[in-house]
Amino acid sequence: MSEGLLPLKTRGLCFAVREKQIIDQIDLTISGNDITVILGPNGAGKSVLLRLLHGFLEPSAGQVKWGGRDIDEDLRKRQVLVFQRPVMMRRSVADNIRFVLSLRRFSDRQERLEKALDLAGLKAQANQPAPRLSGGEQQRLAIAQAMVLDPEVVILDEPSSNLDPGATMAIERLIEVAQNEGKKIILVTHDLGQAKRVGNEIIFMHRGRIVEQGSCDNFFTDPKTPEAGAYLDGALLV
Amino acid sequence: MQEFNTSFAIAADLIFSAKPELLEIVMLSLRVTLSAVAIACAIGFPLGGMLAVARFPGRGALILLFNTLMGLPPVVVGLLVYMMLSNAGPLGFLQLLYTPAAMIIAQAVLITPLIIALTCQVIGSLFLEYEEQFKALVVPPKTAAAALLWDARYGLMTTALAGFGRAVAEVGAVIIVGGNIAHVTRVMTTAIALETSKGELALALALGFVLLCLAMGVNACVLAVRAIGEKRAYV
């Protein structure tokens, strides 16, 4: 039995593009099987931080450790990153899921395929081309694809941006299912309502730094920093 | 101009009378060209795919080389293949010169760079689309390459079609290595060249129309398959 992925810790994490510091000296600890929401204005570095945590990007400096281990291929297979704009392969919905299933050694592929279609609510569209699905359907498919791999951690990058309330509700239902299955969820959003609805823990970012981290209730009722307070008041943070 | 008018009638007569001599030439043309296209695709698809996906020193130079070789003059290819297959050449022992096999080799050499360069472009643009997903899911390179080749299949059909177009219309290389021997290595283009040299311009032009019809038929088939793909949004 392999060691658990959590806690996830970063020390002095930095990411720079040319001279611009996108992520600046982040020390972070994430643990517990609940939903951690990374919140902040546009350009705060939320999505870059997610990519660094997943191992998708190499940090310029600092470390990311999952369960005390450096990121390697094995660790990356145990957590899944779902993008803001999911990539749909030029295949049917079912074949998109089959492709993902073919990447791991599962003996029950057919059952997993049916479960994923059911979860995404796309049984009726199983044989339709995935690129033709609506934005909400594509995002549901992407999350179901992630879930079918049985990851310990699901990392979601603004899964409901640009979606209507109905589609957002369906995404949040999927997140709830994932959490009920015992998966750790790390979710990036700049939607305060969504953060309130689904979050247990909030990490608030501004200008590439973590400004505040704490429970969802405390963050929304009693923000500790002026930046978080201003953000909650609807001020424009630049 | 008179030849131009009569050539239509001769072409129609050639097609509808289905003369055995013409059928023989048409069948050989198709056999040689389709075999060359199959060989070029077998080599060019994986190589072009690898060139699109892999990152290694000298990749840019290789892409430049294959792009340049797309304009390879057929007579130069014919000459090179002739030198390789002639009795004094390194492959002379195979005794392939003046056989359809030599013509297949020459056409395959001619169009393989074209297939590689176009495959690199087709797969390259699809790879840009899929790259993030492959990286996030830790997809092994071989699996990624196979998935890209499969998902780009309709684009690759057009690539193969471009190779077919170049090969079927080619005369310089096949006449050098094939020799235009009646009932052995005579294909449409070499037959046209022969009739022109004999002054039978109307017949030569008629053969040209037949060749055009052949190419159009193959194009129509591929475009139909592509259209089905587009309808299913897989292109």
Chai-1 contact restraints between the chains, C-beta under 6 A:
chainA,res_idxA,chainB,res_idxB,connection_type,confidence,min_distance_angstrom,max_distance_angstrom,comment,restraint_id
A,F56,B,A136,contact,1.0,0.0,6.0,A-B,restraint_1
A,E73,B,V138,contact,1.0,0.0,6.0,A-B,restraint_2
A,R76,B,V138,contact,1.0,0.0,6.0,A-B,restraint_3
A,K77,B,V138,contact,1.0,0.0,6.0,A-B,restraint_4
A,L81,B,A136,contact,1.0,0.0,6.0,A-B,restraint_5
A,V87,B,Y130,contact,1.0,0.0,6.0,A-B,restraint_6
A,V87,B,Q133,contact,1.0,0.0,6.0,A-B,restraint_7
A,M89,B,D151,contact,1.0,0.0,6.0,A-B,restraint_8
A,R90,B,D151,contact,1.0,0.0,6.0,A-B,restraint_9
A,R90,B,Y234,contact,1.0,0.0,6.0,A-B,restraint_10
A,P129,B,R232,contact,1.0,0.0,6.0,A-B,restraint_11
A,P129,B,A233,contact,1.0,0.0,6.0,A-B,restraint_12
A,P129,B,Y234,contact,1.0,0.0,6.0,A-B,restraint_13
A,P131,B,A233,contact,1.0,0.0,6.0,A-B,restraint_14
A,R132,B,A233,contact,1.0,0.0,6.0,A-B,restraint_15
